[in-house]
Amino acid sequence: MSDGSATDQPAPLTGLTVVSFEQAVSAPYCTRLLGDLGARVIKVERPGLGDFARGYDDVAAGLGTHFAWLNRNKESLGLDVKEPLARAALDRVLDAADVVVQNLAPGAARRLGLDAATLVADRPRLIALDLSGYGTGGPLDHRRAYDLLVQAEAGGCATTGEPGRPAKPGPPVADVGSGLEAAVAVLAALVRRGVTGRGAAIEVSMFDTVTDFLGFALLHARYSGQERPPIGMSSPVVAPYGAYRTRDGRVAMLGTTNDAEWQRLAVQVVERPDLAADPALATNAQRCEQRDRIDAAIGDWAREVDLAEVLRRADAAGIGNAVYNEVLDVVEHPQLTARNRWREVGSPVGPVASLLPPWTSDAWTTPLGPIPAVGEHTREILTEVGLPADDVEALAGGVGAPTAATTSATTR
């Protein structure tokens, strides 16, 4: 498979237009995925202010790292949608849209007539998606929702860390997970529209996403009435599975998923046939009960060998293994470098680094269009939808001219 740059074929969603009312992470991640698949994404932002994630920091050459991560392949339309002239212009843009995505504050989209149900009632072929913290109904649907808050409410933090020391998973699981679920739902609705000709109103909530991601932990709690305590860098349901410090001060990750792998780990890697032959360690359930004993044995062995030897033996025995890396280690990770995963995209501050999307295909070119300045495309978009020139000027004002820094680094 290629990295997406070996063909000039258009990406699958080329020709479709997505309009977004989005902030921060969840909805922007959804629409970035759609843009990476070729859709035209028009991001409606407050004139002069824009998505507040633009200002989270200025580390990406002067641009916020959150914003640089989530907003390539997008155009920015600067409109105050509460103003009558701007709203009339927006309606023209919505009439030409295939998909609308929003994650505005609770109740805001409904007050503006931008919620999915209202939009689809007026435009039956439209696919509209509301991405919220807690969904519609229930005692929490009024709450603002941020990643940490939802993860805590939904039990995600309780499964991370150590007993008495819960932790938020590092990646924003509620944000990214709900954005991914939203993109999947939009793609399914597009397929359905191709068959039936009808659009769809869709709702995705961050809370529902995290509870779904809990999976076996939630089912275990429901059926057993008990909660497995978090155990740091290990698994509550498999043993051995964890982190082991090596002689050269590195940390090796080793994992088994079945009894045969345990046998190979004990005999071929750790060279402890006595452990492999112990009937008290024959099954995974037994090994979980004696996790401390097994981890101590593997830990004692690992401290006497270097990381490279641990990995060599594990590979030779067909045992899952990895290296514990810090984030700085991953910036120049050989797996990213060898597969040319880092690219550059244009932005208002010049070229910035961006990873290719996770999928690869020889069937299309992955677009890597620039990150927009606030309102950069206002004049172009409003002219395109037929707004009178005087109205375009009234709304676009002094914004809308692309900058050389934005346009010069587009990568395909």
N, C-alpha and C positions, 0 to 999 in steps of 0.2 A: 504494500500500500504506500502511496505517496504522502507527502506532507500537505497536499492540497494545492501545490503550486505547479504541478507538472502538466496541467491541461488548461485550455482556455474555455472549457465548457462552463456555462453559468451554474451558479449554486441553485439548489432545489427550490428555494422560495423567491427566486428572482421574479420581479413583476408584482409581488404582493406589497402592500403598504400597511405598516403598523404605526399607529399613533399611540403615544404613551403619555400618561400623567404620572410621573414617577419621582421618587426620592430615594436616596440612600442605596440599598442593596437589593432587596428581593425582586421588585419589579424591574429595575435596571438590569439585573442578571438575566431575567427572563427575556427581555427584549434584546439584550446583547447576543444571546444564543440565537434568536430569530434573525438578527442582523448578520451573524456569522454564517447563517445558512442562506443568505442572499436577500432577505427582505429589506425593503427600504424602511428605516425606522425614523419617525419624526417625533422628537422629544419636545413636548410643550413645556416651556419653562417661564417663570416669572421674569419679566424684563429687568435686566440689570442685576438680578439676584441669582436666579437659576436654582438648580438642584443644590440643596445645602451641603451635599457631600463634596462639592467642588472645593469647599474650604475646610475640610477635616484636617488637612495638613498641606504642606507645599513641597513635599519631599521629592516628587517625581519631576525634577527639573523646574520646580515652581508650580506644579499642578498637584492636586490632591491624589494620593495613591489609590484611594477607593474609586475616585472618579476616573482615573486613568485605566483602571482595571475593567470597569463596567461600561464604558461609553464610547468605545470605538464603533465604527460603522453606523453612526447616528447623525441626524441633522437636528439643529436646535431652532425651534420656532418660539420666539419671545412674544407671549400674549398674556395680558391680564384678563382672564376669561370671565371676570365679574363685570367688565365693562361692556356695554351693549354692542359697540362696533366690533370689538375684539371677539365677542361671542358669535356675532353673525359671521365673521370671517372663519372662526373655528368650525362652525356648522358646515361650511363648505369643505373644509379639510376632512371632517368626519364623514361627509357624504362620499368622499373618494377613498375612504379607508377600507381595508379588508379586516383588520384586527385593531381593537383598542384594549390597552392594558392600563390599569390604574391601581396605585396603592396609596391614595390620599388618606388623610386622617379620618378616623371613624365618623361617618355621616356626611363628610364633606362632598364626596362624589354625588350622593343622592340629592343634597341641597342644590348642586349645580346641574342636575340632570345628566350627570356623566357616569352614573352607575350602570352596570351591565344590563340590567333588566330594562331600564328606560331607553338606553341606546338601541338595544335590539328590537324593542317594541316599535321604535321609529324607523329602524333600518333592518328589515328582516333578514338580509343576507350577511349582516355584520356578525363577526365573532368578537364578543366583548368579555373581558375577564376582570373581576374584582379580586385583588390580592390583599387580604386583611390579616390582622393578628389572630382573631378568634372566630371569624365567620359571623354569619347572621343568626341572631337568636342566642339564647343562653345568657347567663348572668354577666359574662365578660365581654360581650360584643361591643361595648362602648369604649373599651380601654385602648389607649395607644399601645403599640407593641413594638419592642425592639428585641433584637436577637437574644441577648442575655436574659431579658425578662421572660420571654416565651420559653426559652430552654429551661429556666428555673421552674416556671409554672407547669410545664409539660413533663417534668421528670428527667430531662436530659442531663442536668447538672448532677442529679443524685446518682447517676450511673457512671460518673467520671470522678477521677481523683482517688481519694482513699477514705476509709471510714472516719467520719467526723471532720473531713476536710474535702468537701465537694468542690468541684471545679467546672468552669465552663469549658467545653471543648474549644480548642483554639480556632479552627475554621468556623465561620458563622453558619452553623448547620441549619438553623431555623430560616435564615435569610436565603442562603444558597439553595437549600432543599426545596423551599416553597417556590423559589424562582424556577427551579428545574421542573418541579411538578406542574407549574403553570405553563411552561413551554411545551411540555408533553401534551397537556390538555388542549392547548391551542392547535398543535399539529393534528391531534385526533379530530378536532372540530373542523379543521380545514379539509381533511379527508372526507368527513361526513358531508360537508357542504358540497364537495365535488360530486357526491352521489345524489343528494336530496335537493340541493339548491338553497337550503335553509341555513341561516346562521345559528348562533347559540350564545346564551348568557351563561357564564361559568364563574364559579367562585372557588378560590383556593385559600386556605388559611394556614398561617405559620404554625398554630397550635396543632391542627390536625396533621400537619406534616411531621412534626417532631414526635407526636404520639405514634404515628405510623412507623417512623424510623426506630422507635424503641423496640418494636417487634417482639422478639422472644422474651425480653425482659418484662414487658407489660403483660404478656400472656402468662408467664411464670408467676407473676404477682397475683394475677386474677385467679388462677387455678390452685395455687399453693397457699395463698394468703400470706406469703412470706416475700421478703425483698432480699435479693442477693446484694451483699455489700460491694461497693466499688473496690477494685484491687489494683489501681494504678495502671502500670504498663503490663497488663496481663489480661486474661479473659476469665470471667466467672464460670464459664461452662466447659473449658478445655484446659487440660494440663498434660505435659508442660507447655507453656506458652508465655514467653516473657523476655525480659532484658537481662543480660549477663555481662558484667564488666570483665574485660580481658587484661592480660598481663601488660599490654602497652597502653593501658588507660582508655581504651575505646569501649564502646558498648555494642555487643552483638545481640540481635533479636533472633530467637529460635522459636519455632512453633510446630506442633503436631496436631493432626486432626483425626487420627484414628489409631487403633492398636498396633497396626503394622508399622506405622511411622514411629511410634514410641519404641518398638523393638529395635528398629534401625538406629534411632538416636542413641539409645542406651548402649548398644553393642558397637556400632561402627563409629560413632562420633565421640561419645564420652568414655567409651571402653569400659563400661560397667555391665558385663553380662549378668552379674548377680542381681542387678535391678530389673533387667529384662526377664529373669527367671522367677522373680518374686511374685507369688500368686496374689499377694495383697495389692499389687500394682497392675493387675492384668487388664482392668477395664478403665475407661476414661472416668467413670464415676468414682472409682476407687482412687485414681490418681488425683482427682480434684480434692478428695478428702485428705490426701497426704501431700498436698501441693508444697508445703514448706519443706518437707523432707526431700522431695525431688529437686526443688529449686536450689536447695543447699548443695546437693550433690553436683548438679550442673554448674553452679556458681563456683564451687571449689575447683572443678576441672578448668573452667574458663579462665580463672585467675592465673593458671600456669601456662597458658598459651597466648599467642598474639591473635589479634583480630583476623588477620589473613588466614591463619590456620583454622580457626573456627569456621570461617566461611568455606574454605576448601573442603574440609571434612563434611560439612553439612551438604554442600553441593554434590559431593561424591556419593553420599548416602541418600540423596533425594529428599532432603529435609528442608522445609521452608526456612529461609533465613533472610536477614536484612541488616543494615547498619543503622543505628540511631544517629540521625543527623540533626543538627540545628539548622535554622532557616538560612543562615548565611552559607552553610555548606551546600544547600540546594540551589542557590543562585547559579553556581557553575557546576552543577551535578553532571557527571559524564553522560548520564542517560539523556538529559536535555540537550547537552552539547552535541553528542554524536548524532542525534536525530534532528538537529537544527530547529529546536522548538521555540527558541527566542527569536522574535522579529522586532521591527520598529513600525510604529504608526505615527501619522502626523497628529499634531495637537496645537492649541493656541500658543504653546511655549516651545514648539519645535518637536523633533522626533522623540518619542518615548518608547521604552521597552514594553513588549506585550507578548504573551505566550499564545501560540496557536491554540485553537479550540481542541478539546480532547479527541474528537473524531478525525479520521483520515480517510480519504477516498481518492481513487484515480478518476472518478466520474465527474468531478467538478472542481473549479477553482474556488478556494476559500477567500472571500473578500476580507481585506484588512484596511478598511477605510478609516479616515481620521476621526479624532475626538473633537467635537465642536466647541466653539466659544458660545457663550450665552447669546441666543438670538441670531446667530450667524446666518441662518438660512431663512429668516423671516421674510425678507423681501422676495426672494426666489419662490418660496412656497405659496405665498399669498398671490403673487402674480400668476403662478401656475394654475390656481383654482379659480381664476377669473375675477378676482376682486378689482374694483376700479382703481386706477392709478393713484387718485387722491387719497383713497382709503388705505392703500398700501403704504404710501408715504406717512400718513398719520399714524399708522401702527408700527411701521418699521423704524421711523425716525432716523437716527444716525447709525443703526445697527444693520447687519445683514451682509456687509462686504467681507468675503473670506480673506483671511490673512495668508501671507506666503508661508508662515510657519505651519499653518493648519494644512495647507494643500500640498506641500512639497514632499512629504514623507509617506504618502500612501503606498502601501506595499501589497503586492498581489503574488 
